Amino acid sequence: MKVFLERSFNGFYKFIKNPNERKFVFYSIIYGSKNRYKEKKINFLNYKIRVPDALSFIWQFKEIFVDESYKFESELTEPVIYDCGSNIGLSCIYFKRIFPGAIIKAFEADPKISKYLKENLKTNGLNDVEVIDKAVWKEDGEINFSSEGADASTIFSSKTNLKVKSVRLKNLLEKEERIDMLKMDIEGAENDVILDCGNSLKIVNNIFIEYHSYTNSQQKLSELLNVLEQNNFRYFIRNDSSRNMPLINKTNKSNPAMDLQLNIFGYKPK
């Protein structure tokens, strides 16, 4: 009976306990059926933002403000945060919400999305966030890029439609004394970037990686995790692309180009 009650009422309990869960349901009702890739102005919590795609906003709000996937602990009032893949700025807003004095470098490769990022930061008075209009990568230069128009732009696509500037993350890390949080949501580039960084991650205390496995490329999860282990991270992995009978259902119906997506959380033991 206990198991039945826990499974049956878990969602309802979260709905009652967490006001942001209720906000998520509200936003889903209001914006969930809207046409995609239509620009909208949205007020949420105490913030005002402009978004290129309401559905993307809904799920970003769920991950960042409801589930608080990027939450970390720090005794510092000015933790250093590298936000790789800042998109329209919800992650920066969240980090500033929990650490108002945070020193944030926000990386966004998509030129169109970067404009939303800058505008949303300015609108909400977050003028001290440094925005870097470059793709986080394993070398400085330029790289082919596919702009999806919301939150799924990537370098791993046969439909590349522009070139963007890239910056080698390893070089930036080696100039820092510490990174309190390294958040990485860069749509498949995380494998090459993390492998390139190697022991440069020794200055990083907390890390979040959204791992993407594209069906037309080799899976390198074990290599990525090995780098975390070599840098003394303890890690936790959550599946973000669950599907029943994966030995039979080998295709992710919601995104056929990708067969696995994981959220990897890493922290250094005290």
C-alpha positions as CSV (number, residue, x, y, z in Angstrom):
1,M,0.0,0.0,0.0
2,K,2.8,2.4,0.9
3,V,4.5,1.9,-2.6
4,F,1.1,2.4,-4.3
5,L,0.4,5.6,-2.4
6,E,3.9,7.0,-3.1
7,R,3.7,6.3,-6.8
8,S,0.1,7.5,-7.1
9,F,0.5,10.7,-5.3
10,N,4.1,11.7,-5.9
11,G,3.1,14.1,-8.7
12,F,0.3,15.6,-6.7
13,Y,2.5,16.1,-3.7
14,K,5.1,18.0,-5.8
15,F,2.3,20.1,-7.2
16,I,1.1,21.0,-3.8
17,K,4.5,21.5,-2.2
18,N,6.4,23.4,-4.9
19,P,4.9,26.7,-6.2
20,N,7.1,26.6,-9.2
21,E,5.6,23.2,-10.1
22,R,2.2,24.9,-10.2
23,K,3.7,27.7,-12.3
24,F,5.0,25.1,-14.8
25,V,1.5,23.6,-15.1
26,F,0.1,27.1,-15.6
27,Y,2.7,27.9,-18.3
28,S,2.0,24.6,-20.0
29,I,-1.7,25.4,-20.2
30,I,-1.1,28.9,-21.5
31,Y,1.7,28.3,-23.9
32,G,1.9,24.6,-24.5
33,S,-0.5,24.6,-27.5
34,K,0.9,27.8,-29.2
35,N,2.6,27.5,-32.6
36,R,6.3,26.9,-32.3
37,Y,9.0,29.5,-33.1
38,K,6.7,32.5,-32.6
39,E,8.3,35.2,-30.6
40,K,6.5,36.1,-27.3
41,K,7.0,38.3,-24.3
42,I,6.6,36.3,-21.0
43,N,6.4,37.4,-17.4
44,F,7.6,34.6,-15.0
45,L,8.2,34.9,-11.3
46,N,9.6,38.4,-11.0
47,Y,11.2,38.5,-14.4
48,K,10.3,39.7,-17.9
49,I,11.8,38.0,-20.9
50,R,11.4,37.7,-24.7
51,V,11.5,34.2,-26.1
52,P,11.7,32.9,-29.7
53,D,9.8,29.7,-28.8
54,A,7.3,29.3,-26.0
55,L,7.5,25.5,-25.8
56,S,11.3,25.6,-25.2
57,F,10.7,28.2,-22.5
58,I,8.3,25.8,-20.7
59,W,10.7,22.9,-20.5
60,Q,13.7,25.2,-19.6
61,F,11.6,26.6,-16.8
62,K,10.8,23.0,-15.6
63,E,14.5,22.0,-15.6
64,I,15.9,25.2,-14.1
65,F,13.3,26.6,-11.8
66,V,11.2,23.5,-10.9
67,D,13.7,20.7,-10.8
68,E,16.6,23.1,-10.0
69,S,19.1,21.0,-12.0
70,Y,21.8,23.6,-11.8
71,K,21.6,24.2,-8.0
72,F,24.9,23.9,-6.2
73,E,26.4,24.9,-2.8
74,S,29.1,27.5,-2.2
75,E,30.3,29.3,0.8
76,L,31.4,32.2,-1.5
77,T,29.2,35.2,-2.2
78,E,30.8,35.6,-5.6
79,P,31.1,32.1,-7.1
80,V,32.6,31.9,-10.5
81,I,30.2,30.3,-13.0
82,Y,30.9,29.3,-16.6
83,D,27.5,28.9,-18.3
84,C,28.2,27.1,-21.6
85,G,25.1,27.2,-23.7
86,S,23.2,30.0,-22.0
87,N,20.5,30.1,-24.6
88,I,18.0,33.0,-23.8
89,G,19.3,33.5,-20.3
90,L,17.1,31.5,-17.9
91,S,20.2,29.7,-16.5
92,C,21.9,33.0,-15.9
93,I,18.8,34.4,-14.2
94,Y,18.6,31.3,-12.0
95,F,22.3,31.6,-11.0
96,K,21.9,35.3,-10.1
97,R,18.7,34.4,-8.2
98,I,20.6,32.1,-5.8
99,F,24.0,33.9,-5.9
100,P,23.4,37.7,-6.7
101,G,27.1,38.3,-6.6
102,A,28.0,35.5,-8.9
103,I,30.7,36.2,-11.6
104,I,29.2,34.6,-14.7
105,K,30.6,34.1,-18.2
106,A,27.7,33.2,-20.5
107,F,28.6,31.5,-23.8
108,E,26.0,31.3,-26.6
109,A,27.0,30.4,-30.2
110,D,23.7,31.0,-32.0
111,P,23.8,34.7,-33.1
112,K,20.0,35.0,-33.1
113,I,19.6,33.4,-29.6
114,S,22.5,35.5,-28.3
115,K,20.4,38.7,-29.0
116,Y,17.6,37.3,-26.8
117,L,20.2,36.4,-24.1
118,K,21.6,40.0,-24.0
119,E,18.2,41.6,-24.1
120,N,16.8,39.4,-21.3
121,L,19.8,40.1,-19.1
122,K,19.5,43.8,-19.6
123,T,15.8,43.9,-19.1
124,N,16.2,42.2,-15.7
125,G,19.1,44.3,-14.6
126,L,21.8,41.6,-14.9
127,N,24.3,43.9,-16.6
128,D,27.3,42.3,-14.9
129,V,27.0,39.0,-16.8
130,E,29.7,38.7,-19.5
131,V,28.2,37.3,-22.7
132,I,30.6,35.6,-25.1
133,D,29.2,35.1,-28.6
134,K,31.2,32.0,-29.4
135,A,30.7,28.2,-29.5
136,V,32.6,26.4,-26.7
137,W,34.9,24.1,-28.5
138,K,38.3,22.4,-28.5
139,E,40.0,25.1,-30.6
140,D,39.8,28.8,-31.3
141,G,38.6,29.7,-34.8
142,E,35.3,29.1,-36.7
143,I,33.0,26.1,-36.8
144,N,30.0,25.0,-38.9
145,F,26.8,25.5,-37.1
146,S,23.1,24.6,-37.5
147,S,20.7,27.1,-36.0
148,E,17.5,25.4,-35.0
149,G,15.8,28.6,-33.8
150,A,15.2,27.7,-30.1
151,D,17.3,25.5,-27.8
152,A,18.6,22.7,-30.1
153,S,21.1,24.4,-32.3
154,T,24.2,22.3,-32.8
155,I,27.5,21.7,-34.6
156,F,26.4,18.1,-35.1
157,S,24.0,18.3,-38.0
158,S,24.2,17.8,-41.8
159,K,22.1,20.9,-42.2
160,T,24.6,23.5,-41.1
161,N,23.6,26.9,-42.3
162,L,26.2,29.3,-40.9
163,K,29.7,29.6,-39.5
164,V,30.2,30.8,-35.9
165,K,33.3,31.8,-34.0
166,S,34.6,29.2,-31.5
167,V,36.7,29.4,-28.3
168,R,38.8,26.7,-26.7
169,L,37.4,26.1,-23.2
170,K,40.6,24.5,-22.0
171,N,42.6,27.8,-22.6
172,L,40.0,29.8,-20.6
173,L,39.9,27.3,-17.7
174,E,43.7,27.5,-17.4
175,K,43.5,31.2,-16.8
176,E,41.2,30.8,-13.8
177,E,42.1,30.1,-10.2
178,R,38.8,28.3,-9.6
179,I,35.5,27.6,-11.3
180,D,32.7,27.0,-8.8
181,M,30.2,25.8,-11.4
182,L,30.8,24.7,-15.0
183,K,27.4,24.2,-16.7
184,M,27.6,22.6,-20.2
185,D,24.6,22.3,-22.5
186,I,26.2,22.5,-25.9
187,E,24.2,19.9,-27.9
188,G,26.8,17.2,-28.6
189,A,30.0,19.2,-28.5
190,E,30.5,18.2,-24.8
191,N,32.3,15.0,-25.7
192,D,35.1,16.7,-27.6
193,V,35.3,19.7,-25.2
194,I,35.5,17.6,-22.0
195,L,38.1,15.2,-23.6
196,D,40.2,18.2,-24.7
197,C,40.0,19.8,-21.2
198,G,41.7,16.8,-19.5
199,N,43.2,17.8,-16.1
200,S,42.3,21.4,-16.7
201,L,39.0,20.5,-14.9
202,K,41.0,20.2,-11.6
203,I,40.0,23.8,-10.7
204,V,36.3,23.0,-11.2
205,N,34.3,22.3,-8.1
206,N,30.9,21.5,-9.6
207,I,29.9,20.5,-13.1
208,F,26.7,19.8,-15.0
209,I,26.9,18.2,-18.4
210,E,24.0,17.5,-20.7
211,Y,25.3,14.5,-22.6
212,H,23.9,13.9,-26.2
213,S,24.4,10.7,-28.1
214,Y,23.7,11.1,-31.8
215,T,22.8,8.0,-33.8
216,N,25.3,8.8,-36.6
217,S,28.3,9.3,-34.3
218,Q,30.3,7.1,-31.9
219,Q,29.2,7.0,-28.2
220,K,32.0,8.3,-26.0
221,L,30.3,8.3,-22.6
222,S,32.9,6.1,-21.0
223,E,35.7,8.5,-22.1
224,L,33.8,11.5,-20.8
225,L,33.2,9.9,-17.4
226,N,36.9,8.8,-17.3
227,V,37.9,12.4,-17.5
228,L,35.6,13.3,-14.6
229,E,37.0,10.4,-12.5
230,Q,40.6,11.5,-13.3
231,N,39.7,15.0,-12.0
232,N,38.3,13.5,-8.7
233,F,34.6,14.2,-9.4
234,R,31.9,12.1,-7.8
235,Y,29.1,12.0,-10.4
236,F,25.4,11.2,-10.6
237,I,23.6,10.4,-13.9
238,R,20.0,10.9,-14.7
239,N,18.4,9.6,-17.9
240,D,16.6,12.4,-19.8
241,S,15.5,10.3,-22.8
242,S,13.8,7.3,-21.2
243,R,12.0,4.8,-23.5
244,N,10.5,1.5,-22.8
245,M,12.2,-1.7,-24.1
246,P,15.3,0.1,-25.4
247,L,16.6,-3.2,-26.9
248,I,13.6,-3.1,-29.2
249,N,12.8,0.6,-29.4
250,K,16.1,1.7,-30.6
251,T,14.8,5.1,-31.9
252,N,13.9,8.1,-29.8
253,K,10.6,9.0,-31.4
254,S,10.7,12.6,-30.1
255,N,14.2,13.1,-31.6
256,P,15.2,10.3,-34.0
257,A,18.6,11.8,-34.5
258,M,19.5,11.1,-30.9
259,D,19.4,7.8,-29.1
260,L,20.4,8.9,-25.6
261,Q,20.4,12.1,-23.5
262,L,21.7,12.2,-20.0
263,N,22.1,14.8,-17.3
264,I,25.5,14.3,-15.5
265,F,26.1,16.0,-12.2
266,G,29.6,16.1,-10.8
267,Y,31.0,17.5,-7.6
268,K,34.3,17.4,-5.7
269,P,34.2,15.6,-2.3
270,K,35.0,18.0,0.6
